[in-house]
Amino acid sequence: MTVEMTEPFVWPEEPDDISPWEKETYYQARKEQIEFQDSIAPDAARKAPEAKRKLLAEQAKLMLEGKETWKPTWQALGLNFDRPLLGRHRLPVEK
């Protein structure tokens, strides 16, 4: 196909400000997509979870420096397992 134009085509100038296209948001979303695809790949179970590894290393460092103390999960969540009523409702154990 041939197209005849009355004026020659001229490519537009590249814009100086590309913020309206949210370039950083695009690249962040692309990075997250790649991480998700890697997490569901067939060999994903054999790879070390790098994000969890880094998080645990940071937590261990804070504990060793004394800036953070360890608590069991149930205490960190604010749960209370002191239940004196449980002792009264136990069935007798046959000997």
N, C-alpha and C positions, 0 to 999 in steps of 0.2 A: 504494500500500500504506500502510496506517495501522498504527502500532504504539502500543499502549497500555502505559505503564510504571507500575509501582507507585510509583516515586520519580522525580522529574525528573532529567534528565541534567545533570551538572555537569562542565565541562571541568576536567581536572587542572591544578594550578599548574605553571608553568614551573620546571624545576629550576635551582638556582643553579650547580651544578657540572655542566658538560657534558663533562668529561674522559672519562667512560666511552664516549662516542660518537666519540672521536678526531676532532674537528672539523678540527684542523690537518692530520692525515693525509689526510682526505677532500679538502680543498682542494688539497693538494700533488699528490695523485693526479690530481685533475681538471685541474690545470695541465699535468701531464705528458701527459695524454690529449689535451688541446687542442694542445699542441706537436707531438705525434706526428701528429695529424690534419692539421695545417698542413703538416707535412713531406712527406706523401704526397698532398697536394692537387694537382690538375692544373697549377696555376701555381707550384708550389713551386720548380721549377728556375730560375725567373726572379727569385726573391727572394734577397736576400743572407743568408747564414747568420750571424745576429747573435751566437750563442754563440761560434762560431769566431772571429768578428771581435774580440769582446771579449777572448778568450783570447790571440790574437796581439798585440793592443795591450798587454796586460799583460806578455807576454814581451818585447816590444820595449822597453818602458819599463825593465824590469829590466836588459836588456842595455845600454841607453844609460846607466844609472846605474852600471854596472860590477858589479852584484850577481850577474849570471849571465853565463856565457860560452857562446858558440855552439859546438856540436859537430855534425858530420855525424851523421845518424841511425845509421849503422852503428857509430860510436864511442859514441854515447849508449847503444846497446843492448849495448855491450861486445864487439862482434864484432871480429875481427882478420883483415885481408885481406893480411897479409904472408905470402905463400906461396912460399917459394923453390923448391919442387918444381915449380911450374907452368912455370918457365922451361926445365927440362930436357926436358919432354915435348912441346914444341912441334914441329910438323912443319916441315921446311925450306921456306923460301919460294923458289919458282923465279924466276929473274931473266931 
